[in-house]
């Protein structure tokens, strides 16, 4: 079961949660969605609202779902789920049902946005802005180290719901 909390009261270190522990970006509907592992992003305040920023490469299948949805979710898991997060980052939803392979239970938050009952923290985000990263604005060493012509698209999502799991009881799908 999840408890709704103020985004400003989220537990933990966001730098570790995103950059080291990873997160799942999920979009679509409870019946048709995709998810991907991400370790780039941020949390903060923009335009007076709590905001999440995520970066998705153009070839990622999840990008189609984020582009076609008004909402997306960011799900953060305990370390015990590292193998499942690795699977979600290495296999395409075009080829496998990632949630089924991981044993995840799909739940829905605000706007019908899908997330997983096994998550420790879930942020439901309303997509408010997106923009392709401009390689001309990047330092050459960043382009050389991180890119081969497949520049990320940046998404800002207003955090409309922040959920923290209180117990192991799964949500109702």
NUDO-897021 format. One record per residue (C-alpha): residue in one letter; x, y, z. Coordinates in steps of 0.05 Angstrom, whole numbers, padded with zeros to 5 digits, always signed. Each point is the difference from the previous one (the first is absolute). Layout:
REM NUDO-897021
AXYZ...
This chain:
REM NUDO-897021
X+00000+00000+00000X+00025+00069-00017X-00007+00065+00038X-00005+00066-00037X+00052+00050+00025X+00021+00070-00017X+00057-00003-00051X+00042+00044+00046X-00004-00056+00053X+00029-00056-00043X+00049-00044+00037X+00072-00011-00021X+00053+00032-00043X-00025+00016-00071X+00070-00001-00029X+00010-00072+00024X-00071-00021-00017X+00007+00022-00073X+00074-00006-00015X+00020-00062+00039X-00063-00039+00018X-00036+00016-00066X-00073+00010-00014X-00053-00025-00049X-00034+00049-00047X-00068-00028-00019X-00055+00028-00044X-00063-00024-00036X-00060-00032+00032X-00008-00058+00048X-00015-00045-00059X+00051+00027-00049X+00064+00031+00026X+00075-00004-00001X+00054+00012+00051X+00075+00013-00003X+00056+00007+00050X+00031+00069+00006X+00058+00029+00040X-00003+00071-00028X-00051+00051+00025X-00014+00049+00054X-00051+00025+00050X-00011+00073+00018X-00046+00059-00008X-00017+00032-00066X-00055+00051-00015X-00019-00002+00073X-00016-00075-00001X+00036-00063+00023X+00030-00028-00064X+00037-00062-00025X+00046+00002-00060X+00015-00063-00040X+00041-00013-00062X-00019-00052-00052X+00038-00020-00063X-00040+00000-00065X+00007-00076-00012X-00030-00020+00067X-00068-00032-00005X-00024+00034+00064X+00009+00067-00036X-00060-00016-00044X-00042-00010+00062X+00025+00063+00035X-00012+00040-00064X-00071-00028-00007X-00020+00010+00073X-00016+00059+00044X+00030-00034+00061X+00060-00043+00016X+00026-00031+00064X+00068-00006+00033X+00006-00061+00045X+00056-00011+00050X+00015-00069+00029X+00038-00032+00056X+00069-00029-00017X-00030-00070-00002X-00032+00018-00067X+00066+00017-00034X-00005-00062-00046X-00070+00021-00023X+00024+00071-00013X+00059-00027-00040X-00048-00042-00042X-00044+00061-00013X+00061+00038-00023X+00027-00054-00045X-00061-00030-00035X-00050+00035-00044X-00074-00001+00014X-00007-00011-00075X+00027-00071+00012X-00020-00019+00071X-00052+00017+00053X+00048+00030+00051X-00051+00004+00057X-00018-00073-00009X+00073-00022-00001X+00014+00041+00062X-00062-00023+00038X-00026+00071+00006X-00072+00018+00016X-00026+00059-00040X-00038+00055+00038X-00025+00067-00024X+00007+00069+00028X-00026+00069-00019X-00020+00005-00073X-00001-00076-00005X+00077-00001-00001X+00028-00070+00011X+00051-00017+00054X+00020-00063+00038X-00023-00023+00069X+00070-00024+00017X+00029+00070-00003X+00022+00035+00064X-00017+00071-00026X-00041+00021-00060X-00005+00069-00031X-00058+00011-00047X+00017+00055-00049X-00043+00041-00047X+00042+00014-00062X+00006+00075-00008X+00059+00011-00047X+00048-00037-00045X+00059+00020-00043X+00054-00035-00039X+00070+00013+00027X+00040+00044-00046X+00069-00030-00013X+00027+00068-00021X-00013+00024+00072X+00040-00057+00031X+00074+00000+00015X+00037-00043-00051X+00025-00048+00054X-00073-00014+00020X-00020-00015-00072X+00061-00045-00010X-00009-00038+00065X-00076-00010+00002X-00027+00005-00071X+00002-00031-00068X-00053+00044-00033X-00057-00026+00043X-00011+00061+00044X-00049-00005+00057X-00067+00035+00003X-00011+00036+00066X-00068-00004+00035X-00026+00042+00058X-00056-00032+00040X-00038+00037+00055X-00003-00047+00059X-00075-00006+00013X+00004-00060+00046X+00055-00027+00045X-00010-00069+00029X+00040-00036+00053X-00011-00074+00013X-00019-00015+00072X-00007-00075-00004X+00006-00058-00048X-00075-00002-00017X-00005+00012-00075X-00049+00049-00031X-00060-00023-00039X+00018-00001-00073
